[in-house]
């Protein structure tokens, strides 16, 4: 799967913040009929938006597409935290496995 601009920005934030428990995941939210999309957890909405603004400084990508992707933001409670997910931004279980493998390499776990 080719990454869209929202995927690239959120992955960059997750990598920068992973020591604080921020993670990307494949998620199927309410009313999605089992379809999976890009999601991020371990970070609050305000902090995420602050990080997105910081990422946009000097960003050469498509700002409209990024804003459009962010406008799809939905949240669900995971009991002890919140997951923010973006219907329409594909992120399959295979994408999640690849992300986790990269995370393990960065953390020296694999």
C-alpha positions in Angstrom: 0.0 0.0 0.0 1.3 3.4 -0.8 1.2 5.8 2.2 -0.9 8.9 1.9 0.1 12.1 3.5 -1.9 11.5 6.8 -0.2 8.1 7.1 3.2 9.6 6.7 2.6 12.4 9.2 1.1 10.1 11.9 3.8 7.5 11.4 6.4 10.2 11.9 4.7 11.4 15.1 4.4 7.8 16.4 8.1 7.1 15.8 9.1 10.4 17.5 6.8 9.7 20.5 7.0 5.8 20.7 9.1 6.0 23.9 6.0 7.6 25.5 3.7 4.8 24.4 2.3 6.3 21.2 1.4 3.5 18.6 -0.2 3.2 15.2 -2.6 0.4 14.7 -5.2 -1.0 12.3 -8.6 -0.3 13.7 -12.3 -0.9 12.8 -14.5 1.6 14.6 -18.2 1.7 15.2 -20.3 1.5 12.1 -17.4 0.6 9.9 -18.6 -2.9 9.1 -15.3 -4.5 9.8 -13.3 -2.2 7.5 -10.0 -1.3 8.9 -8.3 2.1 8.9 -5.3 4.0 10.3 -5.5 4.7 14.1 -3.2 6.1 16.7 -3.2 5.6 20.5 -1.2 6.7 23.5 -1.6 10.4 22.8 -4.3 12.9 23.5 -6.2 14.8 20.8 -4.7 18.1 21.8 -1.1 16.7 21.8 -1.7 15.0 18.5 -2.9 18.2 16.9 0.1 20.1 18.3 2.4 17.4 16.9 0.7 17.6 13.5 1.2 21.4 13.4 4.9 20.9 14.3 5.2 18.3 11.5 3.7 20.7 9.0 6.5 23.3 9.5 8.5 22.9 6.4 6.3 20.0 5.2 6.4 19.7 1.4 3.3 17.4 1.1 -0.2 18.2 0.2 -1.6 20.2 3.1 -5.2 20.0 1.8 -5.1 16.2 1.7 -3.7 16.2 5.3 -6.4 18.5 6.5 -9.1 16.4 4.8 -7.7 13.2 6.4 -7.7 14.9 9.8 -11.3 16.0 9.4 -12.3 12.3 9.4 -11.0 12.0 13.0 -13.1 9.8 15.3 -12.4 8.6 18.8 -13.3 5.5 20.8 -12.5 4.6 24.4 -10.3 1.7 25.0 -11.1 1.4 28.7 -7.9 3.1 29.9 -7.2 5.3 26.9 -8.5 6.7 23.7 -7.9 5.5 20.1 -8.2 8.2 17.4 -9.0 6.6 14.0 -9.3 7.9 10.5 -12.0 6.2 8.4 -11.0 6.3 4.7 -7.2 6.1 5.5 -6.4 2.5 4.8 -4.1 0.7 7.3 -4.4 -3.1 7.1 -3.3 -5.7 9.5 -0.3 -6.3 7.2 0.6 -2.6 7.5 0.3 -2.9 11.3 2.7 -5.9 11.3 5.2 -4.0 9.2 5.0 -1.0 11.5 5.5 -3.2 14.5 8.5 -4.9 12.9 10.1 -1.5 12.2 9.3 -0.4 15.8 11.0 -3.6 17.1 14.1 -2.8 15.0 14.2 0.8 16.3 13.9 -0.3 19.9 16.6 -3.0 19.4 14.1 -5.8 20.0 14.5 -7.7 16.8 
